[in-house]
């Protein structure tokens, strides 16, 4: 059976990773990404999930490029954010897409979720390394 989800530990690390990226703490974010990678398998879904997280970091590190999609996201535009969440959710469940793509869009859903709830304390602290 193909792996099409992440463990609670990886989900918590992903939340932490996204928050670190948004705080521009790139060294700590890189460490969190490495811990995420260690918690994933070589399954295509996991590869897509990791690829998206890595791509988000690359895009955020290149903030000066006005054409990068991520730099145009506005978390305060609730209508647009909801639209994106619905779109990415549909892609993550689409029978027309492969597991790699489904994992990729699931990671983007996580990114949008964290953007919408920046002060949430839902992180599973027992899984996170001390900072």
Backbone atoms as SQL, in Angstrom:
CREATE TABLE atoms (id INTEGER PRIMARY KEY, chain TEXT, resi INTEGER, resn TEXT, atom TEXT, x REAL, y REAL, z REAL);
INSERT INTO atoms VALUES
  (1, 'A', 1, 'UNK', 'N', 0.841, -1.185, 0.000),
  (2, 'A', 1, 'UNK', 'CA', 0.000, 0.000, 0.000),
  (3, 'A', 1, 'UNK', 'C', 0.888, 1.252, 0.000),
  (4, 'A', 2, 'UNK', 'N', 0.541, 2.227, -0.813),
  (5, 'A', 2, 'UNK', 'CA', 1.322, 3.461, -0.922),
  (6, 'A', 2, 'UNK', 'C', 1.102, 4.352, 0.291),
  (7, 'A', 3, 'UNK', 'N', 2.165, 5.058, 0.675),
  (8, 'A', 3, 'UNK', 'CA', 2.067, 6.004, 1.787),
  (9, 'A', 3, 'UNK', 'C', 1.507, 7.311, 1.266),
  (10, 'A', 4, 'UNK', 'N', 0.391, 7.757, 1.860),
  (11, 'A', 4, 'UNK', 'CA', -0.254, 8.978, 1.395),
  (12, 'A', 4, 'UNK', 'C', -0.569, 9.914, 2.556),
  (13, 'A', 5, 'UNK', 'N', 0.281, 9.921, 3.539),
  (14, 'A', 5, 'UNK', 'CA', 0.127, 10.825, 4.673),
  (15, 'A', 5, 'UNK', 'C', 1.465, 10.903, 5.406),
  (16, 'A', 6, 'UNK', 'N', 1.507, 11.764, 6.400),
  (17, 'A', 6, 'UNK', 'CA', 2.711, 11.881, 7.214),
  (18, 'A', 6, 'UNK', 'C', 2.346, 11.595, 8.668),
  (19, 'A', 7, 'UNK', 'N', 3.341, 11.245, 9.440),
  (20, 'A', 7, 'UNK', 'CA', 3.131, 10.978, 10.861),
  (21, 'A', 7, 'UNK', 'C', 2.846, 12.286, 11.596),
  (22, 'A', 8, 'UNK', 'N', 2.356, 12.159, 12.817),
  (23, 'A', 8, 'UNK', 'CA', 2.133, 13.342, 13.657),
  (24, 'A', 8, 'UNK', 'C', 3.435, 14.099, 13.869),
  (25, 'A', 9, 'UNK', 'N', 4.509, 13.356, 14.007),
  (26, 'A', 9, 'UNK', 'CA', 5.822, 13.982, 14.207),
  (27, 'A', 9, 'UNK', 'C', 6.194, 14.835, 12.995),
  (28, 'A', 10, 'UNK', 'N', 6.044, 14.288, 11.794),
  (29, 'A', 10, 'UNK', 'CA', 6.397, 15.041, 10.582),
  (30, 'A', 10, 'UNK', 'C', 5.460, 16.234, 10.403),
  (31, 'A', 11, 'UNK', 'N', 4.192, 16.060, 10.720),
  (32, 'A', 11, 'UNK', 'CA', 3.247, 17.180, 10.601),
  (33, 'A', 11, 'UNK', 'C', 3.648, 18.316, 11.559),
  (34, 'A', 12, 'UNK', 'N', 4.021, 17.956, 12.778),
  (35, 'A', 12, 'UNK', 'CA', 4.456, 18.969, 13.749),
  (36, 'A', 12, 'UNK', 'C', 5.741, 19.650, 13.278),
  (37, 'A', 13, 'UNK', 'N', 6.664, 18.868, 12.753),
  (38, 'A', 13, 'UNK', 'CA', 7.905, 19.445, 12.232),
  (39, 'A', 13, 'UNK', 'C', 7.626, 20.350, 11.034),
  (40, 'A', 14, 'UNK', 'N', 6.664, 19.973, 10.220),
  (41, 'A', 14, 'UNK', 'CA', 6.300, 20.800, 9.071),
  (42, 'A', 14, 'UNK', 'C', 5.738, 22.138, 9.531),
  (43, 'A', 15, 'UNK', 'N', 4.884, 22.113, 10.530),
  (44, 'A', 15, 'UNK', 'CA', 4.338, 23.363, 11.077),
  (45, 'A', 15, 'UNK', 'C', 5.469, 24.243, 11.584),
  (46, 'A', 16, 'UNK', 'N', 6.373, 23.661, 12.321),
  (47, 'A', 16, 'UNK', 'CA', 7.527, 24.406, 12.858),
  (48, 'A', 16, 'UNK', 'C', 8.376, 24.955, 11.713),
  (49, 'A', 17, 'UNK', 'N', 8.634, 24.137, 10.725),
  (50, 'A', 17, 'UNK', 'CA', 9.433, 24.525, 9.564),
  (51, 'A', 17, 'UNK', 'C', 8.822, 25.741, 8.858),
  (52, 'A', 18, 'UNK', 'N', 7.543, 25.696, 8.614),
  (53, 'A', 18, 'UNK', 'CA', 6.876, 26.805, 7.925),
  (54, 'A', 18, 'UNK', 'C', 6.934, 28.072, 8.759),
  (55, 'A', 19, 'UNK', 'N', 6.739, 27.946, 10.043),
  (56, 'A', 19, 'UNK', 'CA', 6.830, 29.137, 10.919),
  (57, 'A', 19, 'UNK', 'C', 8.247, 29.719, 10.896),
  (58, 'A', 20, 'UNK', 'N', 9.240, 28.847, 10.939),
  (59, 'A', 20, 'UNK', 'CA', 10.628, 29.323, 10.876),
  (60, 'A', 20, 'UNK', 'C', 10.899, 30.022, 9.549),
  (61, 'A', 21, 'UNK', 'N', 10.405, 29.476, 8.455),
  (62, 'A', 21, 'UNK', 'CA', 10.573, 30.131, 7.156),
  (63, 'A', 21, 'UNK', 'C', 9.949, 31.518, 7.160),
  (64, 'A', 22, 'UNK', 'N', 8.744, 31.605, 7.681),
  (65, 'A', 22, 'UNK', 'CA', 8.048, 32.890, 7.691),
  (66, 'A', 22, 'UNK', 'C', 8.676, 33.900, 8.637),
  (67, 'A', 23, 'UNK', 'N', 9.407, 33.412, 9.615),
  (68, 'A', 23, 'UNK', 'CA', 10.157, 34.294, 10.524),
  (69, 'A', 23, 'UNK', 'C', 11.545, 34.598, 9.975),
  (70, 'A', 24, 'UNK', 'N', 11.847, 34.030, 8.797),
  (71, 'A', 24, 'UNK', 'CA', 13.134, 34.214, 8.121),
  (72, 'A', 24, 'UNK', 'C', 14.294, 33.642, 8.923),
  (73, 'A', 25, 'UNK', 'N', 14.044, 32.589, 9.686),
  (74, 'A', 25, 'UNK', 'CA', 15.078, 31.880, 10.436),
  (75, 'A', 25, 'UNK', 'C', 15.512, 30.680, 9.598),
  (76, 'A', 26, 'UNK', 'N', 16.267, 30.974, 8.555),
  (77, 'A', 26, 'UNK', 'CA', 16.561, 29.979, 7.532),
  (78, 'A', 26, 'UNK', 'C', 17.463, 28.840, 8.020),
  (79, 'A', 27, 'UNK', 'N', 18.405, 29.128, 8.887),
  (80, 'A', 27, 'UNK', 'CA', 19.282, 28.060, 9.389),
  (81, 'A', 27, 'UNK', 'C', 18.473, 27.054, 10.192),
  (82, 'A', 28, 'UNK', 'N', 17.612, 27.556, 11.074),
  (83, 'A', 28, 'UNK', 'CA', 16.764, 26.655, 11.866),
  (84, 'A', 28, 'UNK', 'C', 15.766, 25.926, 10.966),
  (85, 'A', 29, 'UNK', 'N', 15.257, 26.615, 9.955),
  (86, 'A', 29, 'UNK', 'CA', 14.318, 25.994, 9.017),
  (87, 'A', 29, 'UNK', 'C', 15.000, 24.854, 8.261),
  (88, 'A', 30, 'UNK', 'N', 16.243, 25.073, 7.857),
  (89, 'A', 30, 'UNK', 'CA', 16.987, 24.019, 7.154),
  (90, 'A', 30, 'UNK', 'C', 17.147, 22.778, 8.037),
  (91, 'A', 31, 'UNK', 'N', 17.384, 22.989, 9.327),
  (92, 'A', 31, 'UNK', 'CA', 17.501, 21.860, 10.259),
  (93, 'A', 31, 'UNK', 'C', 16.171, 21.129, 10.397),
  (94, 'A', 32, 'UNK', 'N', 15.089, 21.887, 10.460),
  (95, 'A', 32, 'UNK', 'CA', 13.765, 21.271, 10.558),
  (96, 'A', 32, 'UNK', 'C', 13.446, 20.488, 9.287),
  (97, 'A', 33, 'UNK', 'N', 13.831, 21.028, 8.130),
  (98, 'A', 33, 'UNK', 'CA', 13.594, 20.324, 6.869),
  (99, 'A', 33, 'UNK', 'C', 14.355, 19.004, 6.834),
  (100, 'A', 34, 'UNK', 'N', 15.553, 19.000, 7.362),
  (101, 'A', 34, 'UNK', 'CA', 16.340, 17.762, 7.417),
  (102, 'A', 34, 'UNK', 'C', 15.638, 16.732, 8.313),
  (103, 'A', 35, 'UNK', 'N', 15.093, 17.193, 9.442),
  (104, 'A', 35, 'UNK', 'CA', 14.365, 16.278, 10.325),
  (105, 'A', 35, 'UNK', 'C', 13.103, 15.743, 9.641),
  (106, 'A', 36, 'UNK', 'N', 12.452, 16.583, 8.847),
  (107, 'A', 36, 'UNK', 'CA', 11.281, 16.138, 8.086),
  (108, 'A', 36, 'UNK', 'C', 11.705, 15.055, 7.098),
  (109, 'A', 37, 'UNK', 'N', 12.791, 15.308, 6.378),
  (110, 'A', 37, 'UNK', 'CA', 13.282, 14.344, 5.385),
  (111, 'A', 37, 'UNK', 'C', 13.551, 12.988, 6.023),
  (112, 'A', 38, 'UNK', 'N', 14.121, 13.012, 7.215),
  (113, 'A', 38, 'UNK', 'CA', 14.425, 11.764, 7.916),
  (114, 'A', 38, 'UNK', 'C', 13.161, 11.004, 8.318),
  (115, 'A', 39, 'UNK', 'N', 12.050, 11.726, 8.458),
  (116, 'A', 39, 'UNK', 'CA', 10.792, 11.091, 8.839),
  (117, 'A', 39, 'UNK', 'C', 9.958, 10.607, 7.667),
  (118, 'A', 40, 'UNK', 'N', 10.468, 10.804, 6.458),
  (119, 'A', 40, 'UNK', 'CA', 9.738, 10.399, 5.262),
  (120, 'A', 40, 'UNK', 'C', 10.396, 9.185, 4.617),
  (121, 'A', 41, 'UNK', 'N', 9.637, 8.504, 3.790),
  (122, 'A', 41, 'UNK', 'CA', 10.155, 7.355, 3.060),
  (123, 'A', 41, 'UNK', 'C', 10.462, 7.773, 1.621),
  (124, 'A', 42, 'UNK', 'N', 10.849, 6.815, 0.811),
  (125, 'A', 42, 'UNK', 'CA', 11.122, 7.092, -0.601),
  (126, 'A', 42, 'UNK', 'C', 9.863, 6.962, -1.464),
  (127, 'A', 43, 'UNK', 'N', 8.713, 6.783, -0.838),
  (128, 'A', 43, 'UNK', 'CA', 7.446, 6.670, -1.574),
  (129, 'A', 43, 'UNK', 'C', 7.205, 7.954, -2.364),
  (130, 'A', 44, 'UNK', 'N', 6.619, 7.848, -3.544),
  (131, 'A', 44, 'UNK', 'CA', 6.372, 9.044, -4.364),
  (132, 'A', 44, 'UNK', 'C', 5.583, 10.138, -3.642),
  (133, 'A', 45, 'UNK', 'N', 4.576, 9.765, -2.850),
  (134, 'A', 45, 'UNK', 'CA', 3.792, 10.777, -2.123),
  (135, 'A', 45, 'UNK', 'C', 4.715, 11.569, -1.195),
  (136, 'A', 46, 'UNK', 'N', 5.562, 10.881, -0.463),
  (137, 'A', 46, 'UNK', 'CA', 6.501, 11.555, 0.450),
  (138, 'A', 46, 'UNK', 'C', 7.507, 12.403, -0.322),
  (139, 'A', 47, 'UNK', 'N', 7.954, 11.918, -1.463),
  (140, 'A', 47, 'UNK', 'CA', 8.892, 12.702, -2.281),
  (141, 'A', 47, 'UNK', 'C', 8.240, 13.997, -2.753),
  (142, 'A', 48, 'UNK', 'N', 6.972, 13.936, -3.164),
  (143, 'A', 48, 'UNK', 'CA', 6.257, 15.139, -3.587),
  (144, 'A', 48, 'UNK', 'C', 6.075, 16.113, -2.441),
  (145, 'A', 49, 'UNK', 'N', 5.751, 15.589, -1.258),
  (146, 'A', 49, 'UNK', 'CA', 5.573, 16.407, -0.054),
  (147, 'A', 49, 'UNK', 'C', 6.872, 17.152, 0.270),
  (148, 'A', 50, 'UNK', 'N', 7.964, 16.408, 0.291),
  (149, 'A', 50, 'UNK', 'CA', 9.264, 17.008, 0.598),
  (150, 'A', 50, 'UNK', 'C', 9.678, 18.015, -0.477),
  (151, 'A', 51, 'UNK', 'N', 9.461, 17.666, -1.733),
  (152, 'A', 51, 'UNK', 'CA', 9.826, 18.547, -2.841),
  (153, 'A', 51, 'UNK', 'C', 9.116, 19.900, -2.720),
  (154, 'A', 52, 'UNK', 'N', 7.841, 19.881, -2.357),
  (155, 'A', 52, 'UNK', 'CA', 7.101, 21.132, -2.185),
  (156, 'A', 52, 'UNK', 'C', 7.682, 21.955, -1.046),
  (157, 'A', 53, 'UNK', 'N', 7.974, 21.317, 0.086),
  (158, 'A', 53, 'UNK', 'CA', 8.529, 22.050, 1.231),
  (159, 'A', 53, 'UNK', 'C', 9.882, 22.667, 0.880),
  (160, 'A', 54, 'UNK', 'N', 10.692, 21.911, 0.174),
  (161, 'A', 54, 'UNK', 'CA', 11.997, 22.413, -0.249),
  (162, 'A', 54, 'UNK', 'C', 11.822, 23.585, -1.226),
  (163, 'A', 55, 'UNK', 'N', 10.869, 23.468, -2.136),
  (164, 'A', 55, 'UNK', 'CA', 10.606, 24.526, -3.105),
  (165, 'A', 55, 'UNK', 'C', 10.084, 25.799, -2.461),
  (166, 'A', 56, 'UNK', 'N', 9.274, 25.658, -1.433),
  (167, 'A', 56, 'UNK', 'CA', 8.764, 26.822, -0.708),
  (168, 'A', 56, 'UNK', 'C', 9.927, 27.590, -0.101),
  (169, 'A', 57, 'UNK', 'N', 10.873, 26.874, 0.490),
  (170, 'A', 57, 'UNK', 'CA', 12.048, 27.537, 1.083),
  (171, 'A', 57, 'UNK', 'C', 12.869, 28.240, 0.020),
  (172, 'A', 58, 'UNK', 'N', 13.075, 27.581, -1.093),
  (173, 'A', 58, 'UNK', 'CA', 13.851, 28.181, -2.178),
  (174, 'A', 58, 'UNK', 'C', 13.189, 29.468, -2.656),
  (175, 'A', 59, 'UNK', 'N', 11.876, 29.430, -2.818),
  (176, 'A', 59, 'UNK', 'CA', 11.154, 30.621, -3.266),
  (177, 'A', 59, 'UNK', 'C', 11.232, 31.746, -2.238),
  (178, 'A', 60, 'UNK', 'N', 11.090, 31.406, -0.959),
  (179, 'A', 60, 'UNK', 'CA', 11.143, 32.441, 0.073),
  (180, 'A', 60, 'UNK', 'C', 12.542, 33.042, 0.206),
  (181, 'A', 61, 'UNK', 'N', 13.545, 32.256, -0.053),
  (182, 'A', 61, 'UNK', 'CA', 14.913, 32.777, -0.010),
  (183, 'A', 61, 'UNK', 'C', 15.173, 33.725, -1.176),
  (184, 'A', 62, 'UNK', 'N', 14.381, 33.627, -2.219),
  (185, 'A', 62, 'UNK', 'CA', 14.521, 34.484, -3.402),
  (186, 'A', 62, 'UNK', 'C', 13.443, 35.566, -3.412),
  (187, 'A', 63, 'UNK', 'N', 13.177, 36.152, -2.294),
  (188, 'A', 63, 'UNK', 'CA', 12.077, 37.107, -2.145),
  (189, 'A', 63, 'UNK', 'C', 12.131, 38.274, -3.127),
  (190, 'A', 64, 'UNK', 'N', 13.293, 38.585, -3.641),
  (191, 'A', 64, 'UNK', 'CA', 13.410, 39.739, -4.513),
  (192, 'A', 64, 'UNK', 'C', 12.745, 39.521, -5.876),
  (193, 'A', 65, 'UNK', 'N', 12.408, 38.298, -6.216),
  (194, 'A', 65, 'UNK', 'CA', 11.793, 38.020, -7.509),
  (195, 'A', 65, 'UNK', 'C', 10.282, 38.213, -7.408),
  (196, 'A', 66, 'UNK', 'N', 9.788, 39.291, -7.964),
  (197, 'A', 66, 'UNK', 'CA', 8.369, 39.627, -7.865),
  (198, 'A', 66, 'UNK', 'C', 7.467, 38.657, -8.614),
  (199, 'A', 67, 'UNK', 'N', 8.040, 37.833, -9.463),
  (200, 'A', 67, 'UNK', 'CA', 7.232, 36.932, -10.257),
  (201, 'A', 67, 'UNK', 'C', 7.008, 35.579, -9.594),
  (202, 'A', 68, 'UNK', 'N', 7.691, 35.319, -8.502),
  (203, 'A', 68, 'UNK', 'CA', 7.474, 34.068, -7.796),
  (204, 'A', 68, 'UNK', 'C', 6.094, 34.096, -7.146),
  (205, 'A', 69, 'UNK', 'N', 5.315, 33.075, -7.390),
  (206, 'A', 69, 'UNK', 'CA', 3.942, 33.009, -6.908),
  (207, 'A', 69, 'UNK', 'C', 3.857, 33.177, -5.389),
  (208, 'A', 70, 'UNK', 'N', 4.735, 32.539, -4.671),
  (209, 'A', 70, 'UNK', 'CA', 4.666, 32.558, -3.213),
  (210, 'A', 70, 'UNK', 'C', 4.797, 33.979, -2.657),
  (211, 'A', 71, 'UNK', 'N', 5.532, 34.818, -3.344),
  (212, 'A', 71, 'UNK', 'CA', 5.721, 36.183, -2.875),
  (213, 'A', 71, 'UNK', 'C', 4.483, 37.043, -3.080),
  (214, 'A', 72, 'UNK', 'N', 3.513, 36.531, -3.825),
  (215, 'A', 72, 'UNK', 'CA', 2.279, 37.277, -4.045),
  (216, 'A', 72, 'UNK', 'C', 1.140, 36.775, -3.170),
  (217, 'A', 73, 'UNK', 'N', 1.387, 35.775, -2.336),
  (218, 'A', 73, 'UNK', 'CA', 0.351, 35.286, -1.424),
  (219, 'A', 73, 'UNK', 'C', 0.095, 36.319, -0.341),
  (220, 'A', 74, 'UNK', 'N', -1.167, 36.574, -0.085),
  (221, 'A', 74, 'UNK', 'CA', -1.549, 37.528, 0.950),
  (222, 'A', 74, 'UNK', 'C', -2.427, 36.807, 1.970),
  (223, 'A', 75, 'UNK', 'N', -1.872, 36.433, 3.124),
  (224, 'A', 75, 'UNK', 'CA', -2.655, 35.700, 4.125),
  (225, 'A', 75, 'UNK', 'C', -3.860, 36.470, 4.647),
  (226, 'A', 76, 'UNK', 'N', -3.881, 37.789, 4.455),
  (227, 'A', 76, 'UNK', 'CA', -5.019, 38.576, 4.928),
  (228, 'A', 76, 'UNK', 'C', -6.184, 38.546, 3.945),
  (229, 'A', 77, 'UNK', 'N', -5.958, 38.070, 2.722),
  (230, 'A', 77, 'UNK', 'CA', -7.019, 37.954, 1.720),
  (231, 'A', 77, 'UNK', 'C', -7.694, 36.593, 1.904),
  (232, 'A', 78, 'UNK', 'N', -8.649, 36.559, 2.803),
  (233, 'A', 78, 'UNK', 'CA', -9.277, 35.298, 3.192),
  (234, 'A', 78, 'UNK', 'C', -9.994, 34.620, 2.023),
  (235, 'A', 79, 'UNK', 'N', -10.580, 35.402, 1.123),
  (236, 'A', 79, 'UNK', 'CA', -11.266, 34.822, -0.030),
  (237, 'A', 79, 'UNK', 'C', -10.281, 34.075, -0.917),
  (238, 'A', 80, 'UNK', 'N', -9.161, 34.712, -1.206),
  (239, 'A', 80, 'UNK', 'CA', -8.154, 34.081, -2.054),
  (240, 'A', 80, 'UNK', 'C', -7.530, 32.866, -1.364),
  (241, 'A', 81, 'UNK', 'N', -7.258, 32.994, -0.083),
  (242, 'A', 81, 'UNK', 'CA', -6.662, 31.876, 0.654),
  (243, 'A', 81, 'UNK', 'C', -7.617, 30.673, 0.676),
  (244, 'A', 82, 'UNK', 'N', -8.898, 30.926, 0.889),
  (245, 'A', 82, 'UNK', 'CA', -9.884, 29.845, 0.887),
  (246, 'A', 82, 'UNK', 'C', -9.968, 29.200, -0.489),
  (247, 'A', 83, 'UNK', 'N', -9.940, 30.018, -1.526),
  (248, 'A', 83, 'UNK', 'CA', -9.957, 29.503, -2.893),
  (249, 'A', 83, 'UNK', 'C', -8.744, 28.594, -3.138),
  (250, 'A', 84, 'UNK', 'N', -7.568, 29.046, -2.726),
  (251, 'A', 84, 'UNK', 'CA', -6.361, 28.234, -2.903),
  (252, 'A', 84, 'UNK', 'C', -6.441, 26.930, -2.130),
  (253, 'A', 85, 'UNK', 'N', -6.946, 27.002, -0.905),
  (254, 'A', 85, 'UNK', 'CA', -7.060, 25.783, -0.105),
  (255, 'A', 85, 'UNK', 'C', -7.982, 24.775, -0.782),
  (256, 'A', 86, 'UNK', 'N', -9.089, 25.256, -1.308),
  (257, 'A', 86, 'UNK', 'CA', -10.008, 24.348, -2.005),
  (258, 'A', 86, 'UNK', 'C', -9.354, 23.749, -3.240),
  (259, 'A', 87, 'UNK', 'N', -8.644, 24.585, -3.978),
  (260, 'A', 87, 'UNK', 'CA', -7.979, 24.120, -5.199),
  (261, 'A', 87, 'UNK', 'C', -6.905, 23.081, -4.871),
  (262, 'A', 88, 'UNK', 'N', -6.045, 23.384, -3.900),
  (263, 'A', 88, 'UNK', 'CA', -4.984, 22.452, -3.534),
  (264, 'A', 88, 'UNK', 'C', -5.556, 21.168, -2.930),
  (265, 'A', 89, 'UNK', 'N', -6.631, 21.294, -2.167),
  (266, 'A', 89, 'UNK', 'CA', -7.273, 20.122, -1.586),
  (267, 'A', 89, 'UNK', 'C', -7.818, 19.215, -2.690),
  (268, 'A', 90, 'UNK', 'N', -8.443, 19.810, -3.689),
  (269, 'A', 90, 'UNK', 'CA', -8.962, 19.014, -4.806),
  (270, 'A', 90, 'UNK', 'C', -7.825, 18.306, -5.532),
  (271, 'A', 91, 'UNK', 'N', -6.714, 19.005, -5.737),
  (272, 'A', 91, 'UNK', 'CA', -5.561, 18.381, -6.400),
  (273, 'A', 91, 'UNK', 'C', -4.992, 17.244, -5.554),
  (274, 'A', 92, 'UNK', 'N', -4.965, 17.439, -4.245),
  (275, 'A', 92, 'UNK', 'CA', -4.369, 16.414, -3.378),
  (276, 'A', 92, 'UNK', 'C', -5.200, 15.135, -3.336),
  (277, 'A', 93, 'UNK', 'N', -6.448, 15.205, -3.770),
  (278, 'A', 93, 'UNK', 'CA', -7.333, 14.032, -3.767),
  (279, 'A', 93, 'UNK', 'C', -7.716, 13.564, -5.168),
  (280, 'A', 94, 'UNK', 'N', -7.254, 14.245, -6.173),
  (281, 'A', 94, 'UNK', 'CA', -7.658, 13.954, -7.547),
  (282, 'A', 94, 'UNK', 'C', -7.220, 12.561, -8.006),
  (283, 'A', 95, 'UNK', 'N', -8.145, 11.801, -8.550),
  (284, 'A', 95, 'UNK', 'CA', -7.761, 10.481, -9.085),
  (285, 'A', 95, 'UNK', 'C', -6.944, 10.603, -10.384),
  (286, 'A', 96, 'UNK', 'N', -6.891, 11.799, -10.938),
  (287, 'A', 96, 'UNK', 'CA', -6.149, 12.014, -12.180),
  (288, 'A', 96, 'UNK', 'C', -4.664, 12.278, -11.946),
  (289, 'A', 97, 'UNK', 'N', -4.308, 12.585, -10.716),
  (290, 'A', 97, 'UNK', 'CA', -2.914, 12.893, -10.388),
  (291, 'A', 97, 'UNK', 'C', -2.243, 11.705, -9.707),
  (292, 'A', 98, 'UNK', 'N', -0.944, 11.623, -9.873),
  (293, 'A', 98, 'UNK', 'CA', -0.168, 10.581, -9.225),
  (294, 'A', 98, 'UNK', 'C', 0.134, 10.924, -7.779),
  (295, 'A', 99, 'UNK', 'N', 0.699, 9.966, -7.082),
  (296, 'A', 99, 'UNK', 'CA', 1.007, 10.154, -5.666),
  (297, 'A', 99, 'UNK', 'C', 1.993, 11.296, -5.424),
  (298, 'A', 100, 'UNK', 'N', 2.992, 11.460, -6.289),
  (299, 'A', 100, 'UNK', 'CA', 3.951, 12.548, -6.119),
  (300, 'A', 100, 'UNK', 'C', 3.211, 13.882, -6.085),
  (301, 'A', 101, 'UNK', 'N', 2.321, 14.111, -7.041),
  (302, 'A', 101, 'UNK', 'CA', 1.572, 15.371, -7.109),
  (303, 'A', 101, 'UNK', 'C', 0.652, 15.546, -5.912),
  (304, 'A', 102, 'UNK', 'N', 0.042, 14.471, -5.470),
  (305, 'A', 102, 'UNK', 'CA', -0.852, 14.551, -4.308),
  (306, 'A', 102, 'UNK', 'C', -0.075, 14.940, -3.054),
  (307, 'A', 103, 'UNK', 'N', 1.107, 14.373, -2.877),
  (308, 'A', 103, 'UNK', 'CA', 1.952, 14.767, -1.746),
  (309, 'A', 103, 'UNK', 'C', 2.386, 16.210, -1.850),
  (310, 'A', 104, 'UNK', 'N', 2.716, 16.631, -3.062),
  (311, 'A', 104, 'UNK', 'CA', 3.135, 18.006, -3.324),
  (312, 'A', 104, 'UNK', 'C', 2.032, 18.991, -2.903),
  (313, 'A', 105, 'UNK', 'N', 0.814, 18.759, -3.335),
  (314, 'A', 105, 'UNK', 'CA', -0.280, 19.672, -3.002),
  (315, 'A', 105, 'UNK', 'C', -0.677, 19.595, -1.536),
  (316, 'A', 106, 'UNK', 'N', -0.465, 18.452, -0.908),
  (317, 'A', 106, 'UNK', 'CA', -0.737, 18.341, 0.526),
  (318, 'A', 106, 'UNK', 'C', 0.226, 19.235, 1.315),
  (319, 'A', 107, 'UNK', 'N', 1.475, 19.276, 0.916),
  (320, 'A', 107, 'UNK', 'CA', 2.447, 20.157, 1.587),
  (321, 'A', 107, 'UNK', 'C', 2.040, 21.616, 1.410),
  (322, 'A', 108, 'UNK', 'N', 1.575, 21.984, 0.230),
  (323, 'A', 108, 'UNK', 'CA', 1.101, 23.354, 0.012),
  (324, 'A', 108, 'UNK', 'C', -0.119, 23.661, 0.878),
  (325, 'A', 109, 'UNK', 'N', -0.983, 22.678, 1.070),
  (326, 'A', 109, 'UNK', 'CA', -2.120, 22.873, 1.974),
  (327, 'A', 109, 'UNK', 'C', -1.636, 23.163, 3.391),
  (328, 'A', 110, 'UNK', 'N', -0.617, 22.445, 3.822),
  (329, 'A', 110, 'UNK', 'CA', -0.044, 22.695, 5.147),
  (330, 'A', 110, 'UNK', 'C', 0.512, 24.111, 5.226),
  (331, 'A', 111, 'UNK', 'N', 1.191, 24.538, 4.188),
  (332, 'A', 111, 'UNK', 'CA', 1.738, 25.894, 4.165),
  (333, 'A', 111, 'UNK', 'C', 0.618, 26.924, 4.314),
  (334, 'A', 112, 'UNK', 'N', -0.453, 26.769, 3.563),
  (335, 'A', 112, 'UNK', 'CA', -1.575, 27.709, 3.647),
  (336, 'A', 112, 'UNK', 'C', -2.233, 27.661, 5.018),
  (337, 'A', 113, 'UNK', 'N', -2.350, 26.459, 5.585),
  (338, 'A', 113, 'UNK', 'CA', -2.961, 26.325, 6.915),
  (339, 'A', 113, 'UNK', 'C', -2.170, 27.098, 7.959),
  (340, 'A', 114, 'UNK', 'N', -0.860, 26.965, 7.910),
  (341, 'A', 114, 'UNK', 'CA', -0.019, 27.661, 8.888),
  (342, 'A', 114, 'UNK', 'C', -0.062, 29.173, 8.644),
  (343, 'A', 115, 'UNK', 'N', -0.090, 29.591, 7.397),
  (344, 'A', 115, 'UNK', 'CA', -0.198, 31.021, 7.105),
  (345, 'A', 115, 'UNK', 'C', -1.478, 31.617, 7.671),
  (346, 'A', 116, 'UNK', 'N', -2.562, 30.864, 7.588),
  (347, 'A', 116, 'UNK', 'CA', -3.853, 31.356, 8.067),
  (348, 'A', 116, 'UNK', 'C', -3.940, 31.374, 9.586),
  (349, 'A', 117, 'UNK', 'N', -3.136, 30.567, 10.263),
  (350, 'A', 117, 'UNK', 'CA', -3.198, 30.475, 11.727),
  (351, 'A', 117, 'UNK', 'C', -1.815, 30.647, 12.325),
  (352, 'A', 118, 'UNK', 'N', -1.183, 31.809, 12.144),
  (353, 'A', 118, 'UNK', 'CA', 0.202, 31.973, 12.585),
  (354, 'A', 118, 'UNK', 'C', 0.409, 31.891, 14.092),
  (355, 'A', 119, 'UNK', 'N', -0.626, 32.172, 14.880),
  (356, 'A', 119, 'UNK', 'CA', -0.456, 32.166, 16.330),
  (357, 'A', 119, 'UNK', 'C', -0.968, 30.896, 16.988),
  (358, 'A', 120, 'UNK', 'N', -1.378, 29.937, 16.174),
  (359, 'A', 120, 'UNK', 'CA', -1.928, 28.698, 16.701),
  (360, 'A', 120, 'UNK', 'C', -0.877, 27.949, 17.516),
  (361, 'A', 121, 'UNK', 'N', -1.311, 27.356, 18.605),
  (362, 'A', 121, 'UNK', 'CA', -0.421, 26.573, 19.470),
  (363, 'A', 121, 'UNK', 'C', -0.672, 25.077, 19.292),
  (364, 'A', 122, 'UNK', 'N', -1.148, 24.671, 18.110),
  (365, 'A', 122, 'UNK', 'CA', -1.488, 23.282, 17.873),
  (366, 'A', 122, 'UNK', 'C', -0.290, 22.378, 17.647),
  (367, 'A', 123, 'UNK', 'N', 0.896, 22.941, 17.580),
  (368, 'A', 123, 'UNK', 'CA', 2.091, 22.148, 17.331),
  (369, 'A', 123, 'UNK', 'C', 2.257, 21.093, 18.420),
  (370, 'A', 124, 'UNK', 'N', 2.633, 19.919, 18.009),
  (371, 'A', 124, 'UNK', 'CA', 2.839, 18.816, 18.944),
  (372, 'A', 124, 'UNK', 'C', 4.252, 18.920, 19.489),
  (373, 'A', 125, 'UNK', 'N', 4.415, 19.634, 20.578),
  (374, 'A', 125, 'UNK', 'CA', 5.730, 19.973, 21.092),
  (375, 'A', 125, 'UNK', 'C', 6.574, 18.777, 21.478),
  (376, 'A', 126, 'UNK', 'N', 5.940, 17.660, 21.790),
  (377, 'A', 126, 'UNK', 'CA', 6.752, 16.501, 22.185),
  (378, 'A', 126, 'UNK', 'C', 7.578, 15.960, 21.027),
  (379, 'A', 127, 'UNK', 'N', 7.257, 16.351, 19.812),
  (380, 'A', 127, 'UNK', 'CA', 7.999, 15.879, 18.650),
  (381, 'A', 127, 'UNK', 'C', 9.047, 16.869, 18.166),
  (382, 'A', 128, 'UNK', 'N', 9.044, 18.064, 18.704),
  (383, 'A', 128, 'UNK', 'CA', 9.914, 19.091, 18.168),
  (384, 'A', 128, 'UNK', 'C', 11.235, 19.161, 18.897),
  (385, 'A', 129, 'UNK', 'N', 12.305, 19.372, 18.145),
  (386, 'A', 129, 'UNK', 'CA', 13.597, 19.554, 18.799),
  (387, 'A', 129, 'UNK', 'C', 13.615, 20.913, 19.508),
  (388, 'A', 130, 'UNK', 'N', 14.355, 21.003, 20.559),
  (389, 'A', 130, 'UNK', 'CA', 14.474, 22.278, 21.284),
  (390, 'A', 130, 'UNK', 'C', 15.218, 23.267, 20.404),
  (391, 'A', 131, 'UNK', 'N', 14.791, 24.543, 20.489),
  (392, 'A', 131, 'UNK', 'CA', 15.472, 25.580, 19.705),
  (393, 'A', 131, 'UNK', 'C', 16.224, 26.517, 20.602);
